[in-house]
Structures are given as structure tokens and as C-alpha cells.
């Protein structure tokens, strides 16, 4: 990805708002693996991790907070 794909930011925003990749994927009508793959694409673009992932959901990293 050579320039930002605005859809990736929309997906990021949904995950940040819900605190869950699974819930965001359901809301967005997409599969959890697809959403996770797209988030990794955004993390590669910004060259930073955006979420701490845990079994209870996700929390924004400092870089994620800054982006949000």
C-alpha cells in the first residue's frame, strides 16, 4: 500500500469504538480474519502496532490513541 486507503481508517475506527475485532467485524458485515488482515495492513502502513490484543478484546496502543 503506497498511500493510505481511507477504508482502512474506517475499519480501525470501528474496532477502536467497539473494543473488539469480532464485534466490529459483525457490525461491518465482514469476517474477523478479513478485518484482522486489514488492520495488519494499516499497522504496516503506519509502521506501528495500533492495538494490544487480548482474549477480552483490544485496547489502543499509544500509536493507536494518536491515530484515533
N, CA, C and O atoms as CSV, one atom per row, in Angstrom:
chain,resi,resn,atom,element,x,y,z
A,1,UNK,N,N,0.864,-1.173,0.000
A,1,UNK,CA,C,0.000,0.000,0.000
A,1,UNK,C,C,0.903,1.226,0.000
A,1,UNK,O,O,1.620,1.468,0.971
A,2,UNK,N,N,0.875,1.984,-1.059
A,2,UNK,CA,C,1.754,3.141,-1.155
A,2,UNK,C,C,1.124,4.402,-0.590
A,2,UNK,O,O,1.840,5.309,-0.167
A,3,UNK,N,N,-0.182,4.478,-0.574
A,3,UNK,CA,C,-0.838,5.609,0.078
A,3,UNK,C,C,-1.997,5.082,0.905
A,3,UNK,O,O,-2.493,3.978,0.683
A,4,UNK,N,N,-2.410,5.887,1.851
A,4,UNK,CA,C,-3.445,5.439,2.788
A,4,UNK,C,C,-4.740,5.096,2.060
A,4,UNK,O,O,-5.200,5.848,1.201
A,5,UNK,N,N,-5.304,3.985,2.404
A,5,UNK,CA,C,-6.615,3.579,1.934
A,5,UNK,C,C,-7.592,3.997,3.036
A,5,UNK,O,O,-7.575,3.435,4.131
A,6,UNK,N,N,-8.437,4.977,2.745
A,6,UNK,CA,C,-9.322,5.528,3.772
A,6,UNK,C,C,-10.237,4.478,4.377
A,6,UNK,O,O,-10.682,4.637,5.514
A,7,UNK,N,N,-10.526,3.417,3.651
A,7,UNK,CA,C,-11.365,2.355,4.207
A,7,UNK,C,C,-10.677,1.688,5.396
A,7,UNK,O,O,-11.350,1.264,6.336
A,8,UNK,N,N,-9.355,1.591,5.371
A,8,UNK,CA,C,-8.633,1.005,6.496
A,8,UNK,C,C,-8.837,1.829,7.758
A,8,UNK,O,O,-8.944,1.273,8.851
A,9,UNK,N,N,-8.892,3.144,7.616
A,9,UNK,CA,C,-9.122,4.004,8.780
A,9,UNK,C,C,-10.549,3.841,9.309
A,9,UNK,O,O,-10.783,3.929,10.514
A,10,UNK,N,N,-11.493,3.606,8.408
A,10,UNK,CA,C,-12.876,3.348,8.831
A,10,UNK,C,C,-12.943,2.059,9.638
A,10,UNK,O,O,-13.624,2.000,10.661
A,11,UNK,N,N,-12.247,1.038,9.188
A,11,UNK,CA,C,-12.220,-0.238,9.901
A,11,UNK,C,C,-11.538,-0.073,11.256
A,11,UNK,O,O,-12.024,-0.581,12.267
A,12,UNK,N,N,-10.415,0.636,11.274
A,12,UNK,CA,C,-9.704,0.923,12.523
A,12,UNK,C,C,-10.633,1.614,13.515
A,12,UNK,O,O,-10.675,1.253,14.691
A,13,UNK,N,N,-11.370,2.598,13.042
A,13,UNK,CA,C,-12.276,3.353,13.898
A,13,UNK,C,C,-13.348,2.453,14.506
A,13,UNK,O,O,-13.690,2.597,15.680
A,14,UNK,N,N,-13.877,1.529,13.713
A,14,UNK,CA,C,-14.906,0.611,14.220
A,14,UNK,C,C,-14.345,-0.282,15.321
A,14,UNK,O,O,-15.015,-0.523,16.326
A,15,UNK,N,N,-13.135,-0.770,15.141
A,15,UNK,CA,C,-12.522,-1.622,16.166
A,15,UNK,C,C,-12.221,-0.806,17.424
A,15,UNK,O,O,-12.457,-1.273,18.538
A,16,UNK,N,N,-11.705,0.405,17.249
A,16,UNK,CA,C,-11.410,1.260,18.399
A,16,UNK,C,C,-12.694,1.567,19.171
A,16,UNK,O,O,-12.686,1.575,20.402
A,17,UNK,N,N,-13.783,1.815,18.469
A,17,UNK,CA,C,-15.055,2.159,19.106
A,17,UNK,C,C,-15.650,0.977,19.862
A,17,UNK,O,O,-16.148,1.143,20.975
A,18,UNK,N,N,-15.604,-0.207,19.271
A,18,UNK,CA,C,-16.227,-1.384,19.888
A,18,UNK,C,C,-15.309,-2.085,20.880
A,18,UNK,O,O,-15.787,-2.787,21.771
A,19,UNK,N,N,-13.999,-1.906,20.741
A,19,UNK,CA,C,-13.054,-2.602,21.613
A,19,UNK,C,C,-12.926,-4.078,21.296
A,19,UNK,O,O,-12.409,-4.856,22.098
A,20,UNK,N,N,-13.407,-4.460,20.106
A,20,UNK,CA,C,-13.405,-5.878,19.743
A,20,UNK,C,C,-13.357,-6.032,18.229
A,20,UNK,O,O,-14.144,-5.425,17.503
A,21,UNK,N,N,-12.420,-6.852,17.767
A,21,UNK,CA,C,-12.357,-7.139,16.328
A,21,UNK,C,C,-13.594,-7.926,15.916
A,21,UNK,O,O,-14.162,-7.678,14.853
A,22,UNK,N,N,-14.017,-8.877,16.757
A,22,UNK,CA,C,-15.197,-9.688,16.425
A,22,UNK,C,C,-16.461,-8.832,16.317
A,22,UNK,O,O,-17.212,-8.965,15.350
A,23,UNK,N,N,-16.706,-7.954,17.296
A,23,UNK,CA,C,-17.900,-7.107,17.260
A,23,UNK,C,C,-17.855,-6.153,16.068
A,23,UNK,O,O,-18.860,-5.948,15.388
A,24,UNK,N,N,-16.679,-5.572,15.823
A,24,UNK,CA,C,-16.554,-4.654,14.692
A,24,UNK,C,C,-16.799,-5.391,13.380
A,24,UNK,O,O,-17.470,-4.867,12.491
A,25,UNK,N,N,-16.264,-6.594,13.255
A,25,UNK,CA,C,-16.471,-7.377,12.036
A,25,UNK,C,C,-17.954,-7.662,11.814
A,25,UNK,O,O,-18.449,-7.560,10.691
A,26,UNK,N,N,-18.663,-8.020,12.888
A,26,UNK,CA,C,-20.108,-8.257,12.769
A,26,UNK,C,C,-20.824,-6.994,12.315
A,26,UNK,O,O,-21.660,-7.044,11.413
A,27,UNK,N,N,-20.500,-5.856,12.938
A,27,UNK,CA,C,-21.137,-4.589,12.563
A,27,UNK,C,C,-20.863,-4.219,11.115
A,27,UNK,O,O,-21.727,-3.682,10.421
A,28,UNK,N,N,-19.650,-4.515,10.670
A,28,UNK,CA,C,-19.235,-4.140,9.321
A,28,UNK,C,C,-19.648,-5.160,8.261
A,28,UNK,O,O,-19.509,-4.913,7.063
A,29,UNK,N,N,-20.158,-6.307,8.713
A,29,UNK,CA,C,-20.587,-7.343,7.773
A,29,UNK,C,C,-19.430,-8.036,7.086
A,29,UNK,O,O,-19.512,-8.385,5.909
A,30,UNK,N,N,-18.343,-8.234,7.832
A,30,UNK,CA,C,-17.192,-8.923,7.256
A,30,UNK,C,C,-16.686,-9.970,8.252
A,30,UNK,O,O,-17.091,-9.975,9.414
A,31,UNK,N,N,-15.815,-10.837,7.797
A,31,UNK,CA,C,-15.299,-11.874,8.696
A,31,UNK,C,C,-14.197,-11.300,9.582
A,31,UNK,O,O,-13.521,-10.336,9.221
A,32,UNK,N,N,-14.035,-11.913,10.744
A,32,UNK,CA,C,-12.994,-11.481,11.684
A,32,UNK,C,C,-11.607,-11.647,11.076
A,32,UNK,O,O,-10.776,-10.752,11.233
A,33,UNK,N,N,-11.316,-12.766,10.380
A,33,UNK,CA,C,-9.982,-12.888,9.779
A,33,UNK,C,C,-9.692,-11.805,8.734
A,33,UNK,O,O,-8.570,-11.306,8.649
A,34,UNK,N,N,-10.697,-11.447,7.948
A,34,UNK,CA,C,-10.508,-10.391,6.950
A,34,UNK,C,C,-10.230,-9.056,7.628
A,34,UNK,O,O,-9.336,-8.321,7.209
A,35,UNK,N,N,-10.985,-8.742,8.665
A,35,UNK,CA,C,-10.775,-7.486,9.380
A,35,UNK,C,C,-9.395,-7.467,10.028
A,35,UNK,O,O,-8.701,-6.452,9.963
A,36,UNK,N,N,-8.991,-8.551,10.640
A,36,UNK,CA,C,-7.657,-8.625,11.252
A,36,UNK,C,C,-6.565,-8.408,10.210
A,36,UNK,O,O,-5.584,-7.708,10.461
A,37,UNK,N,N,-6.742,-9.009,9.052
A,37,UNK,CA,C,-5.770,-8.854,7.965
A,37,UNK,C,C,-5.692,-7.396,7.512
A,37,UNK,O,O,-4.603,-6.881,7.258
A,38,UNK,N,N,-6.839,-6.738,7.412
A,38,UNK,CA,C,-6.866,-5.323,7.004
A,38,UNK,C,C,-6.223,-4.434,8.069
A,38,UNK,O,O,-5.542,-3.467,7.729
A,39,UNK,N,N,-6.429,-4.747,9.358
A,39,UNK,CA,C,-5.789,-3.975,10.428
A,39,UNK,C,C,-4.271,-4.122,10.363
A,39,UNK,O,O,-3.543,-3.151,10.569
A,40,UNK,N,N,-3.794,-5.324,10.079
A,40,UNK,CA,C,-2.351,-5.547,9.933
A,40,UNK,C,C,-1.806,-4.704,8.772
A,40,UNK,O,O,-0.695,-4.179,8.848
A,41,UNK,N,N,-2.587,-4.580,7.713
A,41,UNK,CA,C,-2.188,-3.760,6.575
A,41,UNK,C,C,-2.018,-2.299,7.006
A,41,UNK,O,O,-1.053,-1.641,6.617
A,42,UNK,N,N,-2.957,-1.800,7.808
A,42,UNK,CA,C,-2.861,-0.427,8.311
A,42,UNK,C,C,-1.663,-0.287,9.250
A,42,UNK,O,O,-0.952,0.717,9.198
A,43,UNK,N,N,-1.437,-1.278,10.100
A,43,UNK,CA,C,-0.290,-1.219,11.006
A,43,UNK,C,C,1.029,-1.201,10.225
A,43,UNK,O,O,1.976,-0.523,10.623
A,44,UNK,N,N,1.090,-1.935,9.126
A,44,UNK,CA,C,2.289,-1.883,8.285
A,44,UNK,C,C,2.440,-0.496,7.659
A,44,UNK,O,O,3.551,0.027,7.565
A,45,UNK,N,N,1.333,0.096,7.234
A,45,UNK,CA,C,1.374,1.419,6.617
A,45,UNK,C,C,1.874,2.484,7.589
A,45,UNK,O,O,2.705,3.315,7.223
A,46,UNK,N,N,1.371,2.463,8.829
A,46,UNK,CA,C,1.781,3.475,9.812
A,46,UNK,C,C,3.050,3.043,10.557
A,46,UNK,O,O,3.603,3.807,11.348
A,47,UNK,N,N,3.502,1.818,10.297
A,47,UNK,CA,C,4.732,1.284,10.879
A,47,UNK,C,C,4.692,1.280,12.404
A,47,UNK,O,O,5.663,1.639,13.070
A,48,UNK,N,N,3.543,0.864,12.940
A,48,UNK,CA,C,3.394,0.801,14.397
A,48,UNK,C,C,2.216,-0.102,14.747
A,48,UNK,O,O,1.252,-0.184,13.985
A,49,UNK,N,N,2.285,-0.785,15.898
A,49,UNK,CA,C,1.122,-1.547,16.376
A,49,UNK,C,C,0.051,-0.564,16.846
A,49,UNK,O,O,0.367,0.440,17.485
A,50,UNK,N,N,-1.192,-0.844,16.538
A,50,UNK,CA,C,-2.285,0.060,16.899
A,50,UNK,C,C,-3.121,-0.457,18.057
A,50,UNK,O,O,-3.794,0.320,18.733
A,51,UNK,N,N,-3.083,-1.762,18.290
A,51,UNK,CA,C,-3.885,-2.371,19.347
A,51,UNK,C,C,-3.061,-3.356,20.152
A,51,UNK,O,O,-2.150,-4.001,19.632
A,52,UNK,N,N,-3.398,-3.462,21.440
A,52,UNK,CA,C,-2.978,-4.593,22.252
A,52,UNK,C,C,-4.104,-5.596,22.105
A,52,UNK,O,O,-5.264,-5.265,22.350
A,53,UNK,N,N,-3.785,-6.793,21.714
A,53,UNK,CA,C,-4.817,-7.805,21.537
A,53,UNK,C,C,-4.816,-8.743,22.746
A,53,UNK,O,O,-3.764,-9.189,23.204
A,54,UNK,N,N,-6.012,-9.030,23.249
A,54,UNK,CA,C,-6.179,-9.939,24.385
A,54,UNK,C,C,-7.456,-10.727,24.178
A,54,UNK,O,O,-8.257,-10.402,23.302
A,55,UNK,N,N,-7.648,-11.754,24.975
A,55,UNK,CA,C,-8.850,-12.582,24.821
A,55,UNK,C,C,-10.119,-11.781,25.122
A,55,UNK,O,O,-11.196,-12.125,24.635
A,56,UNK,N,N,-10.000,-10.725,25.914
A,56,UNK,CA,C,-11.172,-9.917,26.265
A,56,UNK,C,C,-11.468,-8.817,25.244
A,56,UNK,O,O,-12.462,-8.102,25.374
A,57,UNK,N,N,-10.623,-8.682,24.244
A,57,UNK,CA,C,-10.835,-7.654,23.227
A,57,UNK,C,C,-9.534,-6.953,22.890
A,57,UNK,O,O,-8.457,-7.539,22.992
A,58,UNK,N,N,-9.640,-5.697,22.487
A,58,UNK,CA,C,-8.451,-4.935,22.122
A,58,UNK,C,C,-8.457,-3.579,22.823
A,58,UNK,O,O,-9.510,-3.033,23.152
A,59,UNK,N,N,-7.274,-3.061,23.039
A,59,UNK,CA,C,-7.092,-1.719,23.583
A,59,UNK,C,C,-6.101,-1.005,22.682
A,59,UNK,O,O,-5.199,-1.628,22.124
A,60,UNK,N,N,-6.268,0.291,22.543
A,60,UNK,CA,C,-5.379,1.061,21.695
A,60,UNK,C,C,-3.991,1.199,22.322
A,60,UNK,O,O,-3.865,1.424,23.526
A,61,UNK,N,N,-2.965,1.063,21.507
A,61,UNK,CA,C,-1.608,1.392,21.934
A,61,UNK,C,C,-1.500,2.918,21.923
A,61,UNK,O,O,-2.444,3.601,21.527
A,62,UNK,N,N,-0.376,3.448,22.347
A,62,UNK,CA,C,-0.186,4.894,22.286
A,62,UNK,C,C,-0.281,5.382,20.839
A,62,UNK,O,O,-0.865,6.432,20.570
A,63,UNK,N,N,0.294,4.613,19.912
A,63,UNK,CA,C,0.222,4.970,18.499
A,63,UNK,C,C,-1.227,4.920,18.005
A,63,UNK,O,O,-1.648,5.749,17.198
A,64,UNK,N,N,-1.979,3.934,18.503
A,64,UNK,CA,C,-3.398,3.842,18.157
A,64,UNK,C,C,-4.183,5.023,18.691
A,64,UNK,O,O,-5.050,5.566,18.007
A,65,UNK,N,N,-3.872,5.421,19.928
A,65,UNK,CA,C,-4.520,6.614,20.514
A,65,UNK,C,C,-4.227,7.843,19.673
A,65,UNK,O,O,-5.121,8.637,19.382
A,66,UNK,N,N,-2.960,7.993,19.284
A,66,UNK,CA,C,-2.564,9.148,18.478
A,66,UNK,C,C,-3.305,9.163,17.139
A,66,UNK,O,O,-3.753,10.216,16.683
A,67,UNK,N,N,-3.431,7.996,16.516
A,67,UNK,CA,C,-4.129,7.915,15.233
A,67,UNK,C,C,-5.613,8.175,15.395
A,67,UNK,O,O,-6.241,8.817,14.553
A,68,UNK,N,N,-6.164,7.671,16.481
A,68,UNK,CA,C,-7.599,7.828,16.708
A,68,UNK,C,C,-7.953,9.277,16.945
A,68,UNK,O,O,-9.122,9.601,17.156
